[in-house]
Amino acid sequence: MASGQTFSKQTVNLGPVEFIPLGEGRAYRIGNITVAVFRQRDGKLFATQSHCPHRQGPLADGIVGAGTVICPFHAWKFDLATGRCAAENVTLRTYPAYDLDGRIVIEME
């Protein structure tokens, strides 16, 4: 980033929380990127890049639980809060996600 250059955060409303069943994920296209949004069984929301860095597995189709998602292609396990992979030295891009009055909201730069 160039000196003095700043980026503003953009808040994106993705629709009703009920669009994502508890314990599942969904992919959302926002502009020219796709984001995977996960809703844990306790209702907490997380958002990450949409594909696994290993073999581009669709993370929204992965197994979600205990703050993690497991890639459906080769079972790489990622922490949803930090994006860190449990077994490899890779990290997913993550985005702040939350429930605002029953709506899924994420913040992007």
C-alpha positions as CSV (number, residue, x, y, z in Angstrom):
1,M,0.0,0.0,0.0
2,A,1.3,3.4,-0.9
3,S,2.1,5.9,1.9
4,G,-1.1,7.8,2.8
5,Q,-3.4,5.5,0.9
6,T,-6.4,4.3,2.8
7,F,-9.3,1.9,2.0
8,S,-12.7,2.3,3.4
9,K,-14.8,-0.6,4.6
10,Q,-17.9,-1.4,2.8
11,T,-20.9,-2.9,4.7
12,V,-22.8,-5.5,2.6
13,N,-26.3,-6.7,3.5
14,L,-26.7,-10.2,2.1
15,G,-30.3,-10.8,3.1
16,P,-32.1,-12.7,5.9
17,V,-30.1,-14.9,8.2
18,E,-32.6,-17.7,7.6
19,F,-31.1,-18.0,4.0
20,I,-28.4,-20.1,5.7
21,P,-29.6,-23.0,7.7
22,L,-27.9,-23.6,11.0
23,G,-24.6,-25.6,10.6
24,E,-24.3,-24.7,6.9
25,G,-22.6,-22.3,4.5
26,R,-23.6,-20.5,1.4
27,A,-21.6,-18.7,-1.4
28,Y,-22.5,-15.1,-2.2
29,R,-21.3,-13.1,-5.2
30,I,-20.4,-9.5,-4.2
31,G,-19.1,-7.5,-7.2
32,N,-16.3,-9.5,-8.7
33,I,-15.6,-11.8,-5.8
34,T,-17.4,-14.7,-4.2
35,V,-17.5,-15.0,-0.4
36,A,-18.5,-18.1,1.7
37,V,-20.7,-17.3,4.6
38,F,-21.2,-19.8,7.4
39,R,-23.8,-20.0,10.1
40,Q,-22.9,-22.2,13.0
41,R,-25.4,-24.2,15.0
42,D,-25.3,-21.5,17.7
43,G,-26.2,-18.9,15.1
44,K,-22.8,-17.2,14.9
45,L,-21.8,-16.0,11.4
46,F,-18.4,-16.1,9.7
47,A,-17.3,-15.2,6.2
48,T,-14.2,-16.3,4.3
49,Q,-12.9,-16.5,0.8
50,S,-15.0,-18.9,-1.2
51,H,-12.5,-21.5,-2.3
52,C,-9.8,-23.6,-0.6
53,P,-6.3,-22.6,-1.5
54,H,-5.3,-26.2,-2.0
55,R,-7.5,-27.4,-4.9
56,Q,-10.1,-24.7,-5.0
57,G,-12.7,-26.7,-3.1
58,P,-16.0,-24.8,-2.6
59,L,-15.8,-24.1,1.1
60,A,-19.5,-23.1,1.4
61,D,-20.1,-26.9,0.8
62,G,-17.8,-27.9,3.6
63,I,-18.6,-29.3,7.0
64,V,-19.1,-26.5,9.6
65,G,-18.8,-26.9,13.3
66,A,-17.0,-25.8,16.4
67,G,-15.7,-22.6,14.7
68,T,-14.2,-24.5,11.8
69,V,-15.0,-25.5,8.2
70,I,-13.6,-28.6,6.5
71,C,-13.0,-28.4,2.8
72,P,-15.2,-31.0,0.9
73,F,-12.3,-31.9,-1.5
74,H,-9.4,-32.9,0.7
75,A,-10.5,-32.3,4.3
76,W,-8.3,-29.3,5.0
77,K,-9.6,-27.8,8.2
78,F,-9.8,-24.0,8.7
79,D,-10.5,-21.8,11.7
80,L,-13.4,-19.6,10.7
81,A,-12.4,-16.7,12.9
82,T,-8.7,-16.5,11.8
83,G,-8.7,-18.3,8.5
84,R,-5.7,-20.5,9.6
85,C,-5.4,-24.0,8.4
86,A,-4.9,-26.6,11.1
87,A,-2.4,-28.7,9.2
88,E,-0.8,-26.5,6.5
89,N,0.9,-23.1,6.5
90,V,-2.0,-21.3,4.6
91,T,-4.6,-18.8,5.7
92,L,-8.0,-17.9,4.2
93,R,-9.1,-14.4,3.8
94,T,-11.8,-13.6,6.4
95,Y,-14.4,-10.9,6.6
96,P,-16.2,-9.6,9.7
97,A,-19.8,-11.0,9.6
98,Y,-22.7,-10.5,11.9
99,D,-26.5,-10.6,12.3
100,L,-28.0,-7.2,12.2
101,D,-31.7,-7.3,13.0
102,G,-32.1,-10.7,11.3
103,R,-29.9,-9.8,8.3
104,I,-26.5,-11.1,7.3
105,V,-24.0,-8.3,7.1
106,I,-20.4,-8.5,6.2
107,E,-17.7,-5.9,6.0
108,M,-15.3,-5.7,3.0
109,E,-12.5,-3.4,2.0
